C-alpha cells in the first residue's frame, strides 16, 4: 500500500494515519501532512488499495479496508497510532478504533455521519455512468458558496480540482467505495466501543453527510469533541483548510 | 436526487472566484494593492511558508485580487487552477519552463503570433530548448518530428494571422499517445468560443490584454492548468516527478496529484522569474471578463458582416476567415467553433504594398496599432509590424504577403465600420 511521505518510521513510532474518502487519494491531506511532518511527527497518508498509487484489488467493505490499514501498521511494527479519516475514510477510522481500540490513541472524523447511506440512483450512476456520479458527488460535495469559489488556497478552482481527482480513479472505484459506505453497519455500537480521544469536524452546509445525520453517532461516543465549520460543505479540507488544520492540531 | 446544475459561463464571468468582501460587503472585487500580507504570528508565518496553511505571502507569488481572476478563468475554461502573469508572453514562458529544461524539445505550429515565434526560434535555443515548427494540420509531420526529448506540443486555437483552426482532438491524441501535453494559446477564441480543455488540450494560456479585457488598457497573461495530464506516467517530466531542491525536496506529483503542474509553476516560475501581474491589472481584467459573453457576441456579429462585405468587394482579392467555404479549415471550424471563429482575420487587397499603406492610413475608425481584441476596431499590416522579424520563407509558410491586412473587429455599430472600410478601399485602390 502506498503512503506519503515515504519516510523511514522512527522506532516505536506512533504515527498519524490519514485515510481519504471515496475515489480520492493521499493528496487530499497535503497541507496537514506538511504541518505534522514539520513538527517531526511520523505521518502516513495512505492510498487505499486500488486507489491513487496503491495497486492491489479493490476491497468491498469498510472492515476490509480497516484490515488492510492494520496490515500496513503491522508490517511497519506500529503498535499504536492516531487516525484521521474523511467521509468513507472516517468510517474506516471508526471501524479501526472499535475493532482494536487499544491501538488507536486519537481519532478525528471529518465529514462523517452514520448511517452513510448512499442514494440508490447515485449508486446506479456510479456503476453505469461514472462521470455523472462524479458530477453529482462534486456538486454535492461543496457548499453553495464554495461552488462560486474564493478558495483560501489562491488560484485553485475547487470543484474542478475535486472532479479531476475522482476522474483519475480506476474503473469501479467510485461504485465500490459508495457501496462500501452504504453497506457499513453497526456504526453506533462500534462508536460505543471506541476508547480513543474522538473529534468530529463537520460542515454546516454539508449536503453529502449533513450534520443532522451525525447526531446519533456523536451521541454514541464518550465525550466527543465536535467542531462545526460554519458554511463549509463536505470537502472541508479544501473549503476551510486552515480551520481543519487548527482542529487537527488540537486533537492530535 | 437533486440534479447538479453547474453555473453557466456568463454567470461564472461575473461571479466565479469572488464573494462579497467579508469586512465591508464590497460587491466588486477589492484591489488588494499590497506587496505583502501580515502574518498574525510567527507560527502561522512558518505554516504559510511551508505550504501547510493557505494564505498570501507576497504579491509576486499570490495576491487576493489576482486569485479571483485566476479562479474565474479556471472556472470558465474548466481548469483546476491558473496563474496570472505580467503578459501573455510571460504566461507562455512560464508554461514552457515549468516542464522543459536544457536539452528539451518542443513542436510548435508554424503559424504563431510573432512574439511567440521569436521566443521559440531565437531566445529559447540560447537556454538549450529547441523548437521544430510544423504545420499542425499535417499530423504525419508532427509524428515525424517527435523526438525522445520532445516534451510539449504547442499551437494557437486560431493561428495568427491565417486563422488555421487547431484540430485539438487530433493533435492532442498524438501528444497523449506519446506522453506529451498539448499547450494552446486561446487568446483569439476565449472561453466564450471554445473550451480547449474539453477538446483534449492540457494547458491553456491567454494574453488577457485582448478579448478577455476588451478595453485595451492593460497588459496581462493567464496560464490555466486542466489537471488532466498524467505527469507521472513517464519519466519525461522530472521537474514534477523528482524532488525539487528549491522547495524542501518537494515532489509535486506526489504532493499535489492532478495539481502538480500549476503548483510547480507557482512555486518556482512565479517565485523565481517574477513576471507577476499587478493587482490593479487583475482588477481591470476582471472588469473586462464580466462582459465577455456580451462583447464576444457582438464581435462575432460584426465580424461576420464585415467578412461578407469584404468578400464581395471588388478591391479585395481574398478574405481569410474559417467560416468561408474556401478556408482550408472550414469544416473543422463548423465542428469545434460553432459560435464563431473570432473577430480577427486577414484579407488581401488588390494591389501592392503601397495600396495597403494607403488603405490603412485612410481608415478613420479602425486604429492602426499592434494589438487585437480591443472593443475598438483595429488594423495592422503584419508583414511590416507584428511578423517583421520572420524570414520571407517563414512569412510565406504563415500565409502572410505584402498586401495582407489584419483586422480586429470591435463592437462599434457595424454600419459605421463598413462605411469606414468602404471609403478606405475606394481611396486606396483609386487609379
Interface residues (C-beta under 8 A of the other chain):
Chain A: X4 X5 X25 X27 X30 X31 X32 X34 X35 X38 X52 X119 X121 X122 X135 X136 X138 X139 X140 X145 X147 X148 X149 X150 X151 X152 X153 X154 X155 X156 X157 X159 X160 X161 X164 X165 X167 X168 X207 X241 X242 X245
Chain B: X1 X2 X4 X5 X6 X7 X15 X16 X17 X18 X19 X46 X47 X50 X51 X52 X53 X54 X55 X56 X62 X63 X64 X66 X67 X68 X70 X71 X72 X74 X75 X78 X79 X80 X81 X82 X83 X84 X227 X228 X230 X254 X255 X256 X257 X258 X259 X262 X266
